[in-house]
């Protein structure tokens, strides 16, 4: 999908709202496409921009919940590997339709899984529901009939943001090689960290954001 990709294995322990804030900060300030790979310090739940807070909280129980900037359903995090692709607006990918981008990301990831029965979900596999991994959507990744990777997109003036959850253990190298011809390590500067902190404080940790619906 990319001729060159920056790759960041982010080992920092962030709050759920801090994770979402960092993804938006990357899209706002990175001059090149970036793949961010991270895990969660403790179990948490994210839910799609258009979802109702009450529905997500009912599914989450006592776990903390935070609204994503992207769409999609309610996702339980903790044991998953979380992937973010932040692609700035000048990149040609941003002119593609959301469906083509989503399918392209997951098609590219299939070889990295090295599982013979891994495939993209067809229309016949899809099921409606609020819980993401109980409700396969078109072009999610299935293995043995079960969903192992799903994601959500936002495409706007800043570019394209993909946020995905993968239920497999993989290192950065095969993921980066699957997505790009060449890649290099990325380390965010203070501008991105400061932007992330501000977004966390003023947006993702607030009731105004999380309970907007």
Buried (B, 14 or more C-beta within 10 A) or exposed (E): BBEEBBBBBBEEEBBBBBBBBBBBBBBBBBEBBBBBBBBBBEBBBBBBBEBBBEBBBEBBEEBBBBBBBBBBBBBBBEEBBBBBBBBBBEBEBBEBEBEEBBBBBBBBBBEBBEBEEBBBBEEEBBEEBBBBBEBBBEBBBBBEEEBBBBBBBBBEEBBBBBBBBBBBEBEBEBBBBBBBEEBEEBEBEEEBEEBBBEBBEEBBBBEEBBEEE
